[in-house]
Amino acid sequence: MTLSTSQSTNVVVVSNSSDNPFAIDVAYAMGQHEDIADIISMKQFMNSEFCPRFISDEADFDNIGRKLTGKSVVIVSTTSHVQTRQELAMANFVIARAAKENGAARVILVEPDLFYSAQDRGPSKDLGKTSFERDIKDIKKFDGQPFTAKLYAQMLKLSGVDTVMTIHNHSDSVQQIFSEVFDGDFHNLIPYEIYAHYLLNSNILSYGEEGEGLVLCAPDKGARDFVKQMYNTLGLNKAKFIMLDKERTAERKVEITLHKESEHTFEGLDGASIVLFDDMVRTGSTVVQSCQFLKQINPERMVFAVSHFYASNEGRERMAHPALGEILTLNTLPTILNRDEQGRLRKKIVVLKVEKWLAQELCKILGLPPQSEELNPYKIDMSSKNPRFKRKIWYSDELHDLNKHG
């Protein structure tokens, strides 16, 4: 997907790190072929203070402070192993302020895994809106802590950010706060179509033409709406929908049961293909326990689909458990593409690369019609260790070949 010359000159894509490959791919998909490092200098003073500079013609003294006049500046922000999220957040503030003070008409932050989303409420009922009634135990969990998600939203706004785009943010509180702070100009993209296209067109699952033998599973009530929408998007009317319940019995111990409000029971599900969906995974403990619980169905395939994969070393060790057959994830945390980062899980991980999808959504937000638009704008990355491996990178429109020869 490319943009016309007149469109691309009015959009400047940068990052909080000049060599961020995710940002470079988004920029390229937006029609920007100039290197980010040639657009913005990530200068740092001797005292370690960050001072970015949008690069201009050194001989031009007539347009000082006006280089970005009328332009939309897109800051693509992802995590890395080189800088902490705190450092990257501060860089976002300073780059946004630099853009606005040099004439930018609009600053858009694209942060696929929105920083500080776990700190989504504070030590009183009025600090964070939730879909459930906060009891004293929930409020106590945040005793002494700040409501950092709200602070981050406010600081982004103060620094000059006008629009925020993220992917599959799980927190009702964060969504409400960002919508309020940015006057509705907050975009929480949910990858229903991407997941559905891959599940329907690849050989990751086995099921009948109308979804016979396919089970979609929500790990808890909080994931029900997302998984229900996935069910509707797949359009397989004979697929089943089940919901689990998890009760935390100790600091790191969870008991898994079938939720009393589950649409279907386990009856007649023997030998099914199961997809367990969630927005994020950290320790992997609940995921593995859920898969072990689902083993009583004796599934043919067990797939875990998760948008944000930032599991610890301990978590990756847990998810190597044989109860979990394959992991389908996005590259919202680009380090997941690193084979060392995947560790032993590389034999069961498939990563859907979403830079083109984000670029298309950015075009819509900016009111820029792309010259060409892909219906399924993602790429597939898998390790040669994966049993379904044919080659490393697949485009979405090639999935019929993968399925045919799988």
N, C-alpha and C positions, 0 to 999 in steps of 0.2 A: 504494500500500500504506500503510495507516495502522494504528496500534495503538489499543487502547482507552484511555480516560483513565487508568485505574488503572495500566496498564502504562507509559504514556509518562511519568507522574510519577515513576517509579522509575528512569528512564534519563535522563541528562543528556548531551547531545552538545555538545562544544566543539571548538575547534581551536587550533593554535598561532598563528593569525592570525584576528582577529575578523571579517574580511571575506573569508574563503576561500570562494568560490562552491561548490567541490566539497563542503566540509564542510557548508555550508548546505543543499545538496541531499540529502546523507545524513541530516541532522537532520530535514528535512521528510519524507523517506520513512520515518523512524522514528516519525513522528507528533508531532514537536516543532515547533511553529509559532512559538515564541518566538525572537526573534533571538539568535544567539550573543553578540552585543555587549551584550545585556541580561542575559546570564547570567554572563559573566566579563569583567572589566575588565583590559585588557592594560596595566597601569600600568608606567611606566618612570621611575626616579628621574633627577634632574638629572645624576648621574654615569654615566648610561646603563645602570645595572643594572636587570634585568627583575624586576618583582614583580607577578604576576597576582593578582587578587582575585575570588573567587566572590561575586557581588553579593548582599547580604542586606538585610533591612529595618533601616534605621538606628535605628529605635525599639525593636527587639527586643533586649533585654539578657538574655533567659532562655535563648536557644539559641545563644549564642556558640560557634563552633567545631563546631556540630552541624548546620549547614545541609544537609549532604550525607549525613547518617546513613542507612545502609541503601541508599543509591543506587549505581547503576553509572554511572561517568563514562566516556564514550567520547571520546578525543582523536583527532580526524581530522587527520592530518599529511601535507601534500603540499608539494612544492617550489614556489618562486615566484621572480619576478625581483626582488623587493623585499628579501628576506632570504636569506642563505646557508644551506646545509644545516647548517652548524655552529651558526648562531644558532637555527635551528628545532629542532635536536636539544636544545640547552640549554633552550629554551622547553618542550619535552616533559617534561624532567626536573622543572622547577620547577612546571609545571601539575599533573603527577602527584603531586608532594609536597604541593601545596596541597590537592588533592582528598582525599588520605589524611588529612592533618592536620585536615581539616574534616569527617571522618566517613565518607567514601566507603567502601563495602564492597568495591568492585571497580573497578579502573581498567583500561580496555582501550585500547591504542594501535592505531589503524587507519592503517597507513602503506603505501599501495599499492605504492610503489617504496621498498623498505626501505633506509634510509640505511646507508652504509659497507659495502654488500655486495660491492663490488669489492675491499675490503681484507679478504679472507676467509681469509688464512693468514699465517704469519709466517716468520722466518728459521731455523726448525728443523722437523724432521719432526713433532714433537708439537704444533705450532701450526697446527691446521687439518686436518680429516679430508677427504680427497678420494676420488673414485671411481677414481682412477688412482694408481699408485705414484710418489710424488714423487722425482724425481732431483735431482742436485746443481744442475742448471741452473734448475729450478723454485724450489728453496730460495734460490738466489743472487738471484733476482728480488726477493726480499723482504728482502734483507740491509739491516740498518739501519732497517727499518720496524717499526711496531707492528702487532699483530694487532687492528686497530681494530674489526672486526665483533664480536669477543668482548667488547671493552671496552664497546661501545655496548650490547650485551645486558645486561651486568652493571650498567651505570649505570642503564639503564631499570628493572631489577629493584630496585636500591637506592633509586631515587626513588619507588617505589610502584606501578609498572606490574605488573599480574598476568597480562595476556593480550596477545598481539601477533597482529594479523591483517595479512597482506600478500598481494600478488598475484604469482604466477608468479616466485618467487625462483629464480634459476638455480643457486645455489651449494649443493652438498652440504654443504660446511663450515659455511656460515651456517645452513642448516636444522638441522643437528645441534647446533650451539652454542645456538641459540635454543630448541630443544626441550629441551635439558639445563637451561639457565638458568631456563626457565619451566615446568619439570616437565611437559612435554608440552602445555602450554596455548599452543601456537604454531600458527597456522593459515595455511598457504600455499595460497591459493585459486588453482586453475588454471582458466582460462576456456574449457574445452573446449566446453561446451554453448553458450556465447555465440557463439564462432567458428563452430561447426557450424550453428547456427540461421541465422546471417547467410549463410554460404556456400551453404546448401541452399535458402534462400528468397528471396535477392536475385538480381539479374541481373549479378553481378560476374563469374561464370564461365559457360562453356558446356560441357556434357557430357551424356551419355546418361542414361537413367532409372536405370541401375544403376552409374553412374560411368564409363561408357565415355568415354575421352578425357580423364579427369581424372588428374592426377599430383600427389601430395603429396611434398614434398621436404624432407629434413632437411639443413641446411647442414654438419653435422659429426656425429660420433658422439655428442657430448654432447647433441644435440637429438633423438636417435633415439627415446627413450622417449616424449617429449612428442608428437612427430609421429605415432608409432605409435598412441598413445592417441587422437589426433585422427582418424586413419584409422578406428579402431574406432568412435568416436563418430559419425562421418559415416554409417557403415553402408552404404557403396556398394561392393559386393563386386567390382566390375569396375574400380575405380580402381587405380592403380599407386602404388608406394611406392619412392622412390629416395633414396639417401643420398650426399652429397658428402664429400670429404675436403679439408682445407685444410692446407697446409704453409707455415709462415712462413719465407720465404727471406731476409728482411731486416727491419729495424725496421718498415717500413710496406709490405712487399710480401708477398703471399700467392699461392701457386700452388694452383689449384682442379683437382681430378680427381674422377672417379667412385670412390667408396669400394669397396674390394674386397669389403666385406660388404653392399653394397647389395642389397636384395631383388629389384629389377628393374634391367635395363640400359636403354639408350636405344632398344633395338630396338622398333619398332612404335609409338613415341611421337610421331611426326611430326604436327604440327598440334594437339597437346594443349593443354589449359588447365593451367597449373602454379601451385601455391601453395607458396611457400617460407616456412617457419615459423621464427621465432626468438623468444627471450625479450626481447632488447634490441638496440638499434642506437645506435652512437655516431658513428663516422666514416663509416659507410656504404661503406667501401672493399670489404670482403669481400662485402657484399650485391650490389653492382654487379658485382663480378668473378664471383660465382656466377651472376647473371642472364645475363651475357655468355657464360659457359661453357654455360649451358642453352639459349642461342640456337641451338645446333647442332641442337636438336630441331625448330626452326622452330615455336615454340608459337603458338597462336592468342591466348592470354592469359597474361600473367606477373604474378602477384600476390604481394606480399610482406606477410605477416601478422606483426606484431611487437607484443608487449605493452607494452614501455616504449620510447617514442620520444623519446630526448633527444640527437638528432644535433646536431652543431655546425653553424655556418654553412657550413663546408667540406663537411660531410656532406650537408647539404641540396642543395648544388650538385652533389655527386656523384650523388645519387639522382634528380636531374632527368634522368639518362641515359635515352635511349629504350628501352634493354633492359629497364627496369623499368616495367611498365605501370600498376600501381596499388598503393597502400599501404593496408593495413587495420590499424588500431591501436586501442588503448584510451586513455582519458584519465587513466591513472595519473599522468601529468604534465600537469595541466590546461592548462598554457600551450600545449599543442599545438592547442587550439581557436582560438587567436588566428591570424587570417589572415596577419598580418605575420610571425608565428613560422613559419607554414607556408611563406611565401615562394612561390617558383615551384612548389613541390610541391602547392600547394592544388588544382591541377587533377587530382591523382592520389591525394589523401588522403581516406580515410573514417575517421571516429573513432566508435567505439562507446562511448557514455557508460555507466559501470557503477555509478553511485551507488545506484540502486535495488537492483541485485544485491548490493552490499555491505550495504545495509540489511537485506535478507532474510537474508543469512548471519549478520549480527549478531544478528538475532532468534533464529536457531537456537542460537547460542552462549549467548545470555542466557536461553534457555528461554522465549521470549515468542512465542506463536503470533500471527502477523499476522492481522488481520481479513480481509484478502484477499491472495492470493498470485498473482503473475504467473509464468507458466511461463518467460517469456523477458524478464526485467526489465532491459532496456537500451534506450537511444535511439540513433538514428543521426544523425550530424552530417556534412554534406558541403558543400563550397563550390559556388557557382553555376558555378565554372569547371570542375567535374568533368563530363565528357560524359554521365554518368548522372544528373545533377541534375534533380530535379523540384520539390523544395522543400527548405529547409534541414534541418528536423528531421523524422525519421520515427520512429514507434514500431514495436517489433518485430512487433506483430500486423498492421501495415499493409504488410508487405513484399510480400504477394501483389499489391498494387496497383502497387508499384514494378516488380515483375517483369513483370506483365501489360502495362504500358505502356512497358517499357524497350526 
